[in-house]
Amino acid sequence: MAATVFCDEIAKGTRKRYTCQHFPNPQLGGVREVIEAVQLGTQDRVDTSTGLVGWWAGGLVGNFVPQVERFDIPFLVRDDDHARKVMDGPIGQDLLKKL
């Protein structure tokens, strides 16, 4: 449902200059395949988990960038503002380069 709303908002916000199409479930492949597709540039975006759900589903983001697993630690950040400061700061920028 969130992906549908996301695509609707993209079309609406750009007056349909940009659109998106989503493929729910494993229509484009498993977790590993869709992450690799984003890395290769054949797919623009993927929503996936960094946690154990990805592990038994055939892979997770941590297989590609192990540092991302640090953010699975419960209560690592205090709130949204703290999370944004961390991700917009040097830690987040370093992680972005690795991703």
N, C-alpha and C positions, 0 to 999 in steps of 0.2 A: 504494500500500500504506500509506503514511504517513497519508493522509487517512482511510482505513478505520479504522486504529488510533485516530486522533484522535477520530473520531466514536464509536467504541466506548468510549473512555475518558470522553468527555463524558457519554454515557448512563450508564455505570457509576458515575462519580463524583458524579452528581446523582440517582442512583436513578431514572433515566429521566424526571426532571422536565424536562430539556432533552435534545434530540436534534439531530443535524445530518444533513445529506444532502450528499454530494459528487457533483459532476458532472465526471468526468475528461475530458481532452482538450478540444476547443473546443465542447462541447455547449451552453454558454451564450453563446458568441461568442468572438471573438478577444481578444487581450490588451487592446487598447484598450477594447473593449466591456465586458469584465468589470471593468476598473478604473473605468470610468465608472459602471457599475452600483453599485459600492460607494460611490462618491461621491454618487450619487443616493439611496442607501439602499434600493435594490431588491434588493441582494445584500449579504450580511453579511461575506463574507470572500473573498479571492483569494490564492492562492499563485502568485507570478510572479517572474521574474528582473528584476534591474535592468540586466543586461548585454546584450551584443550579441545573444544568443539572442532576446530580446524585440524588438530592432530589426528583424531580418528577418522576424519573425513578425507584424509589423504595429504595433508600438509598444512602449514600455517605460515603466516608472515615471518615469524621468528626463524623459520628455516632459511629465509633469504637475508634477513637482517636481525640477528639474535638480540641486539640492543632493544628492540621494540618490546620484548617480553618483560622488560623492567616495569612497563606501565600496566601490567596485569596485577601488580601487587595491590591488594586492597588498601584503601585509604592513603595511597601514596601522595595524592594531592588533596588539599583541603576543600576546594570548591572550584566552580567553573573559572572564576577569575584567576585563581592560582594556576590552574591547568593551562589557561591561555598564556600567562606570563612565562611558564616553563616552556611551552611549545613555540612561542614567538621569540624566546631568548636563545642563547647559544646552544643549550641542550637540544631544543627542538630543531634548530637549524642544522645542527650536526646530524641528527637523525634523518631529517629531510634529504640531506645529501646522500646518505647511505641508502635510503629508500629509492 
